[in-house]
Amino acid sequence: MKREVALPMLGFRAVPYDDADDEREFFVDGNVIYVNRGHPAYRKELKMGREVLKRHVLRIVASALAQNAYPESEALEYANRLIAGALAKL
């Protein structure tokens, strides 16, 4: 993820930042999902190729949306449904 990505249908934007000292994979501030390119998981996925990295970012976006919209007990199930739906359309 080299640049900001608008997600107009969802009302969010995904913005990369690079901070190896920050243990978070991502955080949400309002309608912006900040994706940490310095996180070890991001670096590992990057080495595996573009398609794997896309799926990694998709998981982050789905997790952020789910955490924003649902209680913790329901967020994982919702995130999984979002990911399954998105992958079916790829």
C-alpha positions in Angstrom: 0.0 0.0 0.0 1.9 3.0 -1.3 -0.8 5.6 -1.2 -4.1 6.6 0.3 -7.1 4.5 -0.9 -10.6 6.0 -0.9 -13.4 3.6 0.0 -16.4 5.8 -0.9 -19.0 3.1 -0.7 -18.0 2.5 2.9 -17.4 6.1 3.8 -13.7 5.4 4.8 -10.2 6.0 3.6 -7.2 3.8 4.1 -4.0 5.7 4.7 -0.5 4.1 5.0 1.9 5.1 7.7 5.3 3.6 8.6 6.2 3.2 12.3 8.1 0.0 13.2 7.9 1.1 16.9 4.1 1.1 16.9 2.8 -2.4 17.7 -0.6 -1.8 16.1 -1.3 -3.1 12.6 -3.8 -0.3 12.2 -5.9 2.2 14.0 -9.0 4.1 13.1 -9.5 7.9 13.6 -13.0 9.0 12.5 -13.4 7.7 8.9 -9.7 7.1 8.3 -8.1 3.7 8.7 -4.3 4.1 9.2 -2.4 1.0 8.0 1.0 0.5 9.6 3.5 -0.5 6.9 6.2 -0.9 9.6 4.3 -3.7 11.4 6.0 -7.1 11.1 2.9 -8.8 9.6 2.7 -6.1 6.9 6.4 -6.6 6.1 6.0 -10.4 5.9 3.0 -10.2 3.6 4.8 -7.6 1.4 7.5 -10.2 0.8 5.0 -12.8 -0.3 3.7 -10.6 -3.2 1.1 -8.1 -4.2 -1.9 -10.4 -4.0 -1.1 -11.6 -0.5 -0.6 -8.0 0.5 -4.0 -7.0 -0.9 -5.6 -9.7 1.2 -3.8 -8.5 4.3 -5.0 -4.9 3.7 -8.5 -6.3 3.0 -8.4 -8.1 6.4 -7.3 -4.9 8.1 -10.1 -2.8 6.5 -12.7 -5.5 7.3 -11.5 -5.7 10.9 -11.6 -1.9 11.3 -15.1 -1.6 9.9 -16.4 -4.4 12.1 -14.8 -3.0 15.3 -16.3 0.4 14.4 -19.9 -1.0 13.8 -20.3 -3.9 16.1 -19.7 -4.9 19.7 -16.5 -7.0 20.2 -18.5 -10.2 20.5 -19.9 -9.8 17.0 -17.1 -7.9 15.2 -15.1 -11.0 14.2 -18.1 -12.7 12.6 -18.9 -9.5 10.7 -15.3 -9.1 9.5 -15.2 -12.7 8.3 -18.4 -12.1 6.3 -17.0 -8.9 4.8 -13.8 -10.7 3.8 -15.7 -13.7 2.3 -17.9 -11.3 0.2 -14.9 -9.3 -1.0 -12.9 -12.3 -2.0 -15.9 -13.8 -3.9 -15.9 -10.7 -6.0 -12.1 -10.7 -6.8 
